[in-house]
Amino acid sequence: MMPRVLDGTAIAAAIKKEVANEVRALAGRGVRPGLAAVLVGHVPASEIYVRSKVQACAELGLYSDLITPDNSVSTEDMLDVVASLNGRDDVDGILIQLPLPKQVDAKALIDAVSPAKDVDGFHPVNAGKLQAGRPALAPCTPAGVIEILKRSDLRIKGQHAVVVGRSDIVGKPLAMLLLHENATVTICHSKTRDLGAVTREADILVAAIGRPGFITQEMVKPGATIIDVGINRLTTREEVDLFFAGDMKREAAFLRRGSTIVGDVHPKAFEVADAYTPVPGGVGPLTIAMLMANTARAAKMRRGL
Ligand SMILES: NC(=O)c1ccc[n+]([C@@H]2O[C@H](COP(=O)([O-])OP(=O)(O)OC[C@H]3O[C@@H](n4cnc5c(N)ncnc54)[C@H](OP(=O)(O)O)[C@@H]3O)[C@@H](O)[C@H]2O)c1
């Protein structure tokens, strides 16, 4: 049987439609959710991400403001920016695009964002609430993974979910969300002994590692659901051949753009899965959709709606 491809683009579109409806309903009550994005300097990937986020706001009817401090900005100046956004009534969500220049203390900034406006879900208050099972703004990518599983009618309850990666942004919060959905959760990382033996136990295998094609077919239990969070850019022919030799579509894409992306799961590994998220078009599109959903939610929570 061919594995089922979990279409993140379609799921993200459905979520965006729901958010747009919610924004319309809020407009009837005189509320327009607003997102402020802070983009420091000129990191090309960050510029693309932030542009897509601002564009999504426009499409869905949210207000957005883009603040672009210079690359030489200090932590103190950034703290002033955050303080001013915390105080603005037209701003419900504050997004600080990472990575930040070396001289800026990213943790201090994350801590300075009002937890009520922390639509990235990175503030320790929201991380704590998530762990305690209280209503919280959850990080967008992990929240998106749960939406993919639920909206694809994939069972989470009672399943053994193995999450490879323990970052504060993806692995840890996702493990917590899966636990709240009654999965039995194992978290793996770079010090895990015999990783393959653990991943082969997974009914739901999540890869959030940041290493191209790291999860190979031998590491997957046949019939598992694979969620590939990884986004790794391949820029040389050797790299592309390593993962996509003989794949005409990828070849063409690489020739056209000079690069292509691969997840943290080797494409061959998907062949033994029951269902999987492709890269691109899997988890990626959910991140922006969930950011929009979090901003609308923050607007309601802040007003007690
Ligand atoms: N789809 C999206 O929208 C989206 C959003 C965010 C991130 N991403 C992608 O997701 C991936 C992970 O991102 P991240 O921010 O979580 O990365 P990260 O902060 O670098 O964390 C990577 C995790 O992988 C673990 N790891 C590294 N090498 C390993 C190995 N050999 N065996 C087992 N575990 C290993 C690390 O373990 P240690 O903790 O022991 O170092 C760490 O916990 C990246 O490809 C990123 O681009 C995608």
The ligand as an SDF file (V2000), in Angstrom:
LIG
                    3D

 48 52  0  0  0  0  0  0  0  0999 V2000
    8.4260   23.4870    9.7850 N   0  0  0  0  0  0  0  0  0  0  0  0
    8.6890   24.5880   10.4780 C   0  0  0  0  0  0  0  0  0  0  0  0
    7.9910   25.5630   10.3740 O   0  0  0  0  0  0  0  0  0  0  0  0
    9.8660   24.5860   11.4050 C   0  0  0  0  0  0  0  0  0  0  0  0
    9.8790   25.3800   12.5410 C   0  0  0  0  0  0  0  0  0  0  0  0
   10.9710   25.2860   13.4100 C   0  0  0  0  0  0  0  0  0  0  0  0
   12.0340   24.4420   13.0900 C   0  0  0  0  0  0  0  0  0  0  0  0
   11.9950   23.7360   11.9340 N   0  0  0  0  0  0  0  0  0  0  0  0
   13.0750   22.8090   11.5620 C   0  0  0  0  0  0  0  0  0  0  0  0
   13.0580   21.7270   12.4910 O   0  0  0  0  0  0  0  0  0  0  0  0
   14.3630   21.2620   12.7330 C   0  0  0  0  0  0  0  0  0  0  0  0
   14.6560   21.3340   14.2140 C   0  0  0  0  0  0  0  0  0  0  0  0
   14.5890   22.6700   14.6450 O   0  0  0  0  0  0  0  0  0  0  0  0
   14.9500   23.1090   16.1360 P   0  0  0  0  0  0  0  0  0  0  0  0
   14.8320   24.5780   16.2040 O   0  0  0  0  0  0  0  0  0  0  0  0
   14.1620   22.2650   17.0760 O   0  0  0  0  0  0  0  0  0  0  0  0
   16.5110   22.6760   16.1620 O   0  0  0  0  0  0  0  0  0  0  0  0
   17.5700   22.7150   17.3460 P   0  0  0  0  0  0  0  0  0  0  0  0
   17.2300   23.7540   18.3500 O   0  0  0  0  0  0  0  0  0  0  0  0
   18.9110   22.7380   16.6940 O   0  0  0  0  0  0  0  0  0  0  0  0
   17.3920   21.2850   18.0580 O   0  0  0  0  0  0  0  0  0  0  0  0
   17.7760   20.1150   17.4210 C   0  0  0  0  0  0  0  0  0  0  0  0
   17.5320   18.9250   18.3270 C   0  0  0  0  0  0  0  0  0  0  0  0
   17.9530   17.7590   17.6210 O   0  0  0  0  0  0  0  0  0  0  0  0
   18.7830   16.9860   18.4670 C   0  0  0  0  0  0  0  0  0  0  0  0
   19.8100   16.2890   17.7040 N   0  0  0  0  0  0  0  0  0  0  0  0
   20.8260   16.8300   16.9900 C   0  0  0  0  0  0  0  0  0  0  0  0
   21.6010   15.8510   16.4870 N   0  0  0  0  0  0  0  0  0  0  0  0
   21.0670   14.6770   16.8830 C   0  0  0  0  0  0  0  0  0  0  0  0
   21.4110   13.3110   16.7090 C   0  0  0  0  0  0  0  0  0  0  0  0
   22.4970   12.9700   16.0240 N   0  0  0  0  0  0  0  0  0  0  0  0
   20.6370   12.3740   17.2660 N   0  0  0  0  0  0  0  0  0  0  0  0
   19.5490   12.7060   17.9800 C   0  0  0  0  0  0  0  0  0  0  0  0
   19.1610   13.9900   18.2020 N   0  0  0  0  0  0  0  0  0  0  0  0
   19.9250   14.9530   17.6650 C   0  0  0  0  0  0  0  0  0  0  0  0
   19.4470   17.9750   19.4060 C   0  0  0  0  0  0  0  0  0  0  0  0
   19.8670   17.2910   20.5620 O   0  0  0  0  0  0  0  0  0  0  0  0
   20.6130   18.0230   21.8080 P   0  0  0  0  0  0  0  0  0  0  0  0
   19.5210   18.7670   22.5270 O   0  0  0  0  0  0  0  0  0  0  0  0
   21.1800   16.9090   22.5930 O   0  0  0  0  0  0  0  0  0  0  0  0
   21.6280   18.9500   21.1960 O   0  0  0  0  0  0  0  0  0  0  0  0
   18.3280   18.9940   19.6180 C   0  0  0  0  0  0  0  0  0  0  0  0
   17.5130   18.6070   20.7090 O   0  0  0  0  0  0  0  0  0  0  0  0
   15.2710   22.1280   11.8490 C   0  0  0  0  0  0  0  0  0  0  0  0
   15.4600   21.4820   10.6120 O   0  0  0  0  0  0  0  0  0  0  0  0
   14.4530   23.3900   11.6280 C   0  0  0  0  0  0  0  0  0  0  0  0
   14.7780   24.0430   10.4260 O   0  0  0  0  0  0  0  0  0  0  0  0
   10.9330   23.7790   11.0970 C   0  0  0  0  0  0  0  0  0  0  0  0
  1  2  1  0
  2  3  2  0
  2  4  1  0
  4  5  1  0
  4 48  2  0
  5  6  2  0
  6  7  1  0
  7  8  2  0
  8  9  1  0
  8 48  1  0
  9 10  1  0
  9 46  1  0
 10 11  1  0
 11 12  1  0
 11 44  1  0
 12 13  1  0
 13 14  1  0
 14 15  2  0
 14 16  1  0
 14 17  1  0
 17 18  1  0
 18 19  2  0
 18 20  1  0
 18 21  1  0
 21 22  1  0
 22 23  1  0
 23 24  1  0
 23 42  1  0
 24 25  1  0
 25 26  1  0
 25 36  1  0
 26 27  1  0
 26 35  1  0
 27 28  2  0
 28 29  1  0
 29 30  1  0
 29 35  2  0
 30 31  1  0
 30 32  2  0
 32 33  1  0
 33 34  2  0
 34 35  1  0
 36 37  1  0
 36 42  1  0
 37 38  1  0
 38 39  2  0
 38 40  1  0
 38 41  1  0
 42 43  1  0
 44 45  1  0
 44 46  1  0
 46 47  1  0
M  CHG  2   8   1  16  -1
M  END
$$$$
